[in-house]
């Protein structure tokens, strides 16, 4: 997977930038490393990398702002790097459109594993498991792989094309990042069923271990703003479910 995968890495610490670049290149990645946000944005626009690693605290244009600029132009996966697991740093980065985050100092093998996990889910945003049914046992998936859900509280009918990877709300197209799409597909594969945060981390983020559930919470909130706030219900103490 790493062969020819182009990574944009924005980090102002010379030692961390050079050491991480070498470690990624040893694993077969092609790396463009930049010391600040403005040069990182220029490199992104010039090179169109496959994934971006952005440190939160970089000069010129901070990592969160850079993530927003990238997300305005592309759905390329973004991993934020932070020197501390501060709630504000993490949430701001995820709300800006990042798909995941890694806390520094990090082990090179862990970073590579997280990069590969993100690339896997971006490379094949597989549709929901066959036989998607509501709680009443009725299938929501007619021929053609289009899932249809009711209008809810004036939100308009929600249509999910699981083959074309397209979503429409009230007939209008909805733009989702691949991570948001994977999350929606997971919910739509079992509407009315409560999915725990840990289960969503395992299925959507490919975590084989308990990760930070804030990643799930922020992505659910981002998804709600796009498909309707009342579509995904919070079940306190358990997780979330898509209303059938």
Wavefront OBJ file of the C-alpha trace (Angstrom):
o trace
v 0.000 0.000 0.000
v 2.796 2.463 0.843
v 4.485 2.177 -2.539
v 4.030 5.459 -4.427
v 1.675 6.787 -1.717
v 2.411 10.499 -1.459
v 2.365 11.986 2.047
v 2.347 15.719 2.777
v 3.945 16.226 6.194
v 3.804 19.677 7.831
v 5.928 20.001 10.982
v 8.001 22.955 12.218
v 10.361 20.976 14.464
v 13.382 20.156 12.290
v 14.350 17.011 14.212
v 10.838 15.539 14.225
v 10.260 16.486 10.590
v 13.474 14.913 9.320
v 13.252 11.790 11.491
v 9.613 11.158 10.598
v 10.254 11.744 6.904
v 13.063 9.184 6.930
v 10.933 6.661 8.821
v 8.036 7.039 6.353
v 10.352 6.805 3.363
v 11.838 3.593 4.752
v 8.317 2.188 4.720
v 7.962 3.083 1.050
v 6.065 6.370 1.248
v 6.909 9.364 -0.913
v 7.103 12.324 1.470
v 6.922 16.077 0.937
v 7.906 17.714 4.234
v 7.206 21.384 4.920
v 8.089 23.531 7.968
v 5.023 25.806 8.076
v 1.380 25.988 7.097
v 1.676 28.347 4.144
v 4.340 26.277 2.409
v 2.292 23.206 3.273
v -0.754 24.674 1.524
v 1.335 25.501 -1.547
v 2.725 21.965 -1.611
v -0.750 20.500 -1.248
v -2.053 22.484 -4.200
v 0.991 21.708 -6.332
v 1.385 17.999 -5.541
v -2.109 16.781 -4.567
v -0.833 14.191 -2.050
v -2.707 11.037 -1.076
v -2.752 11.946 2.620
v -1.754 14.923 4.781
v -0.112 14.824 8.230
v -0.494 18.218 9.879
v 0.997 19.335 13.171
v -1.428 21.546 15.074
v 1.139 24.153 16.131
v 2.974 25.292 13.011
v 3.801 28.917 12.112
v 2.258 31.034 9.372
v -0.942 29.041 9.063
v -1.664 26.711 11.967
v -2.540 23.077 11.358
v -6.249 23.468 12.117
v -6.597 26.377 9.682
v -4.582 24.475 7.082
v -6.885 21.486 7.525
v -9.906 23.723 6.875
v -8.293 25.111 3.718
v -7.527 21.601 2.473
v -11.029 20.405 3.286
v -12.500 23.318 1.301
v -10.717 21.984 -1.776
v -10.459 18.226 -1.298
v -11.613 15.124 0.567
v -8.023 13.855 0.859
v -7.520 12.141 4.247
v -5.994 14.285 6.985
v -4.347 13.174 10.228
v -3.622 15.845 12.816
v -0.527 15.639 15.028
v -0.606 17.249 18.448
v 2.020 17.507 21.184
v -0.673 16.972 23.786
v -3.945 15.094 23.931
v -5.700 18.344 24.816
v -9.452 18.179 24.252
v -9.536 21.557 22.532
v -6.732 20.649 20.109
v -8.315 17.309 19.280
v -11.851 18.607 18.822
v -10.785 21.652 16.803
v -8.769 19.470 14.459
v -11.609 16.986 13.973
v -14.195 19.727 13.537
v -11.969 21.282 10.885
v -12.336 18.092 8.871
v -9.494 15.855 10.047
v -10.153 12.126 9.880
v -7.954 11.097 12.796
v -5.254 12.413 15.113
v -2.048 11.137 16.686
v -0.507 12.486 19.888
v 3.205 13.307 20.012
v 5.612 11.849 20.866
v 4.562 8.943 18.689
v 6.196 5.686 17.716
v 6.993 5.504 14.005
v 5.331 2.108 13.670
v 2.153 3.420 15.280
v 2.052 6.398 12.906
v 2.517 4.127 9.885
v -0.249 1.834 11.158
v -2.638 4.765 11.542
v -1.770 6.066 8.059
v -2.414 2.651 6.555
v -5.703 2.313 8.435
v -6.913 5.643 7.038
v -5.782 4.761 3.523
v -7.520 1.386 3.696
v -10.885 2.885 4.457
v -10.403 5.610 1.861
v -9.317 3.091 -0.744
v -12.413 0.960 -0.508
v -15.372 2.632 1.185
v -17.321 -0.578 1.002
v -21.070 -0.509 1.148
v -23.149 -1.835 4.021
v -23.410 -5.509 4.672
v -26.041 -7.315 2.646
v -29.564 -7.685 3.930
v -29.783 -4.246 5.559
v -33.049 -4.236 7.442
v -34.924 -1.925 9.739
v -36.130 -2.933 13.160
v -39.385 -4.082 11.584
v -37.471 -6.518 9.331
v -38.315 -4.538 6.178
v -35.453 -4.021 3.772
v -34.362 -0.431 3.108
v -32.315 -1.468 0.082
v -34.163 -1.846 -3.223
v -32.531 -3.048 -6.432
v -29.640 -0.874 -7.535
v -28.126 -0.486 -4.081
v -30.035 2.685 -3.123
v -31.042 2.973 0.520
v -33.992 5.282 1.202
v -35.041 6.704 4.547
v -38.063 8.835 5.401
v -38.234 12.593 5.555
v -38.077 12.895 9.331
v -38.701 16.371 10.766
v -38.788 18.238 7.484
v -35.268 17.134 6.588
v -36.334 15.616 3.287
v -35.942 12.044 2.127
v -32.447 10.623 2.530
v -31.090 8.487 -0.323
v -27.804 6.596 -0.125
v -26.407 5.085 -3.303
v -24.123 2.374 -1.931
v -22.653 1.586 -5.344
v -22.109 5.099 -6.666
v -21.121 6.372 -3.188
v -23.539 9.291 -3.463
v -25.953 10.755 -0.924
v -28.985 12.971 -1.505
v -31.101 14.786 1.023
v -34.447 15.971 -0.255
v -33.167 15.372 -3.777
v -30.106 17.617 -3.319
v -26.605 16.082 -3.324
v -24.769 15.914 0.001
v -20.971 16.166 0.011
v -19.377 13.759 2.490
v -15.762 12.950 3.191
v -14.891 9.249 2.814
v -14.836 8.843 6.591
v -18.286 10.425 6.909
v -19.502 8.152 4.103
v -18.142 5.058 5.832
v -19.823 6.148 9.059
v -23.160 6.692 7.308
v -22.902 3.331 5.536
v -22.271 1.635 8.865
v -25.363 3.224 10.372
v -27.498 2.511 7.319
v -26.509 -1.165 7.308
v -28.505 -1.626 10.513
v -31.004 1.228 10.945
v -32.655 1.319 14.336
v -29.810 -0.674 15.894
v -27.641 1.014 18.525
v -23.955 0.991 17.619
v -21.469 1.639 20.406
v -18.603 4.087 19.962
v -16.097 1.251 20.328
v -17.852 -0.746 17.619
v -17.814 2.275 15.292
v -14.108 2.809 15.988
v -13.484 -0.814 15.036
v -15.622 -0.832 11.907
v -15.075 2.679 10.522
v -11.636 3.660 11.825
v -10.200 0.144 11.685
v -9.021 0.293 15.296
v -8.302 -3.141 16.705
v -8.056 -1.569 20.131
v -9.977 0.996 22.145
v -9.294 4.412 20.628
v -10.435 7.900 21.565
v -14.222 8.023 21.243
v -14.095 11.796 20.655
v -13.233 10.914 17.065
v -16.617 9.217 16.766
v -18.563 11.950 18.550
v -17.212 14.763 16.393
v -17.748 12.837 13.156
v -21.323 11.994 14.151
v -21.974 15.676 14.786
v -20.454 16.620 11.427
v -22.593 13.999 9.719
v -25.729 15.276 11.451
v -25.181 18.778 10.103
v -25.190 17.356 6.584
v -27.983 14.760 6.654
v -30.225 16.276 9.342
v -29.756 16.671 13.072
v -32.623 14.284 13.902
v -31.446 11.409 11.693
v -28.917 9.983 14.143
v -30.130 9.512 17.686
v -27.872 9.487 20.733
v -28.652 6.625 23.101
v -27.054 7.741 26.338
v -24.632 5.273 27.824
v -24.694 3.052 24.737
v -23.943 4.882 21.468
v -25.821 6.033 18.385
v -28.446 4.720 15.979
v -29.850 5.812 12.638
v -33.601 6.303 12.793
v -35.236 3.755 10.484
l 1 2 3 4 5 6 7 8 9 10 11 12 13 14 15 16 17 18 19 20 21 22 23 24 25 26 27 28 29 30 31 32 33 34 35 36 37 38 39 40 41 42 43 44 45 46 47 48 49 50 51 52 53 54 55 56 57 58 59 60 61 62 63 64 65 66 67 68 69 70 71 72 73 74 75 76 77 78 79 80 81 82 83 84 85 86 87 88 89 90 91 92 93 94 95 96 97 98 99 100 101 102 103 104 105 106 107 108 109 110 111 112 113 114 115 116 117 118 119 120 121 122 123 124 125 126 127 128 129 130 131 132 133 134 135 136 137 138 139 140 141 142 143 144 145 146 147 148 149 150 151 152 153 154 155 156 157 158 159 160 161 162 163 164 165 166 167 168 169 170 171 172 173 174 175 176 177 178 179 180 181 182 183 184 185 186 187 188 189 190 191 192 193 194 195 196 197 198 199 200 201 202 203 204 205 206 207 208 209 210 211 212 213 214 215 216 217 218 219 220 221 222 223 224 225 226 227 228 229 230 231 232 233 234 235 236 237 238 239 240 241 242 243 244
